[in-house]
Amino acid sequence: MGFMSVPSSGGDFKVFVAYNAKAGRWYTKNDGKDEPMFEVTDMTAVFDMPNLETGWFKFSSGVAPEKVMDPSLAEAAPNPGTDFKRGFQIDLYSEKNLMGLREFSSTAGIVIEAMNNLYDLWMAAPENVSGKLPVVRCSGVLPISNKHGTNYQPTFEIVGWTDRPAALAGSGASTPPAAASAQAAPQPPAQHMPPPAAGSAKVGAPVF
């Protein structure tokens, strides 16, 4: 069921965490530093599921992303124009693994499917009604092949629950188009090594 359909084949600056579906790997960078992105080896973080947003996104290499957010998960905004795709964005937090607050967004169908599965797990969990947030780990990747080649779908698991971190206290407001245009879209580095093996991460006590 999930929270959105899968597409067919000024606010403060937030650093992105990016998922490279071709490599099956995660990347981020240091806050406020003009440095290359680096790989996130343990993708475990608090996911701000109550403030997940959907909308229309236009990502172009080397330029700022354009966003038109939906009024709600149940109501889609009108298509703003050519090259915009349906997608989502959500704030994640991990001081250990992501060095703080990060924004995760995607328009890739296999990533939306993975997030739909996570959304359903979150909605069905009894801890959801307590107001706690899920601690989520990407425990592996699933290869998906088609005529365009092989991409890797992340597998998300809820490994714990926590009170809302202070870093997520002000999250959830839609990013105004003007603010969104001031953010440069990060490009994950080229990746030629094999992706992590599916199910390779061990689920234990959540570390974030």
C-alpha positions in Angstrom: 0.0 0.0 0.0 2.6 2.5 1.1 2.2 6.3 0.9 2.5 7.0 -2.9 2.3 5.3 -6.2 5.5 4.2 -7.9 6.3 6.1 -11.1 6.5 4.1 -14.3 9.8 2.7 -16.3 14.0 30.9 3.0 14.6 27.6 5.1 17.9 26.5 6.5 20.2 24.5 4.3 20.1 20.7 4.9 22.9 18.5 3.8 21.7 15.5 1.7 22.3 11.8 2.1 22.1 10.3 -1.3 21.4 6.7 -2.4 23.1 5.5 -5.6 20.8 2.8 -7.0 23.4 1.8 -9.6 25.9 1.0 -6.9 23.6 0.1 -4.1 25.5 2.5 -1.8 24.9 5.6 0.4 26.8 8.9 0.4 26.9 12.1 2.3 29.3 15.0 3.1 30.4 17.2 5.9 28.2 20.2 6.9 29.2 23.4 5.3 32.4 22.1 3.7 33.1 22.0 0.0 34.4 18.4 0.0 33.7 15.3 -2.0 30.9 13.0 -0.8 31.9 9.9 1.0 30.3 6.5 1.6 28.1 5.9 4.6 29.1 2.4 5.6 26.4 1.9 8.3 23.1 3.4 7.1 21.3 3.4 10.4 19.4 6.5 11.4 16.3 7.9 12.9 13.7 8.4 10.2 11.2 11.3 10.7 8.3 9.3 9.3 5.5 11.6 10.6 6.9 14.4 8.5 7.6 12.5 5.3 6.6 14.6 2.3 5.9 13.9 -1.4 5.9 16.1 -4.4 7.4 16.8 -7.8 11.2 16.9 -8.1 13.5 17.9 -10.9 17.2 16.9 -10.4 19.8 18.1 -12.9 23.5 17.5 -12.7 25.4 20.5 -11.4 22.4 22.7 -10.7 20.0 23.2 -7.7 17.0 20.8 -7.5 13.6 22.1 -8.1 10.8 21.0 -5.8 7.0 21.5 -5.7 5.7 19.7 -2.6 2.2 18.2 -2.2 -0.3 19.8 0.2 -0.4 16.4 1.9 0.3 12.7 1.3 -3.3 12.3 0.2 -3.3 15.2 -2.3 -0.8 15.6 -5.1 0.2 19.0 -6.4 -0.3 19.7 -10.1 2.6 18.7 -12.4 4.8 21.8 -12.6 6.2 21.0 -16.0 8.5 18.9 -18.2 11.2 16.7 -16.5 9.6 16.8 -13.1 9.1 13.4 -11.5 7.1 12.2 -8.5 9.2 11.6 -5.4 9.5 12.0 -1.7 11.8 13.6 0.9 12.3 12.9 4.6 14.7 14.0 7.3 17.1 11.5 8.9 19.2 11.9 11.9 22.3 10.0 13.1 25.2 11.8 14.8 27.4 8.6 14.5 26.6 7.5 10.9 25.5 10.7 9.2 27.2 13.4 11.3 23.8 14.9 12.2 20.6 15.9 10.3 20.4 14.9 6.7 17.7 15.1 4.0 16.9 12.0 1.9 14.9 12.3 -1.3 14.4 10.2 -4.4 12.3 9.8 -7.5 13.6 6.3 -8.3 10.8 3.7 -8.5 12.8 1.0 -6.7 13.6 3.4 -3.8 10.0 4.5 -3.6 9.0 0.9 -3.4 11.4 0.3 -0.5 10.1 3.4 1.3 6.5 2.3 0.7 7.4 -1.0 2.5 9.0 0.9 5.4 6.0 3.2 5.6 3.6 0.2 6.0 5.9 -1.3 8.7 5.9 2.0 10.5 2.1 2.4 10.2 1.4 -1.1 11.5 3.9 -0.9 14.5 2.3 -0.5 17.9 5.1 1.9 18.9 3.8 4.3 16.2 1.0 5.6 18.5 3.5 6.4 21.3 5.0 9.2 19.3 8.4 7.6 19.2 10.4 7.6 15.9 11.7 4.5 14.2 15.4 3.7 14.1 15.9 2.3 10.6 18.8 0.3 9.1 19.4 -0.4 5.5 20.2 -4.1 6.0 21.0 -5.0 2.4 20.2 -4.4 -1.2 18.2 -6.4 -3.8 19.3 -6.5 -7.4 16.6 -5.5 -9.9 17.4 -6.0 -13.5 15.6 -4.8 -16.6 16.4 -3.6 -20.1 18.3 -0.6 -18.7 20.6 -2.8 -16.6 20.8 -3.7 -12.9 19.9 -1.4 -10.1 19.8 -2.2 -6.4 16.8 -1.7 -4.1 17.6 -0.9 -0.5 16.0 -3.1 2.2 14.9 -1.2 5.2 14.3 -2.6 8.7 13.1 -1.0 11.9 15.6 -2.0 14.5 14.5 0.2 17.4 12.4 3.2 18.5 13.5 6.5 20.2 12.1 9.8 21.4 12.3 12.6 18.8 15.9 13.9 18.8 16.3 17.6 19.3 17.8 17.9 15.8 14.4 16.9 14.3 12.4 19.2 16.5 11.9 21.8 13.7 11.6 19.4 10.8 8.5 18.7 8.7 7.8 22.1 7.0 7.7 22.0 3.3 10.7 23.7 1.6 9.6 26.8 -0.3 10.6 26.7 -4.0 12.9 29.7 -3.5 14.8 28.0 -0.7 14.9 24.7 -2.6 16.5 26.4 -5.6 19.3 27.6 -3.4 20.4 24.1 -2.6 22.8 22.3 -4.9 21.8 18.7 -5.8 24.6 16.4 -4.7 25.9 13.9 -7.1 27.1 10.6 -5.6 30.7 9.7 -6.8 31.1 7.2 -9.6 31.1 3.7 -8.1 32.6 0.6 -9.8 33.0 -1.8 -6.8 30.2 -4.4 -6.2 27.4 -3.3 -4.0 27.0 -4.6 -0.5 25.7 -8.2 -0.4 21.9 -8.4 0.3 21.2 -8.9 3.9 24.9 -8.4 4.8 24.3 -6.0 7.7 23.7 -7.6 11.1 20.7 -6.2 13.0 21.5 -5.7 16.7 21.1 -2.9 19.2 20.5 0.3 17.2 23.5 2.6 17.0 22.8 6.1 15.7 
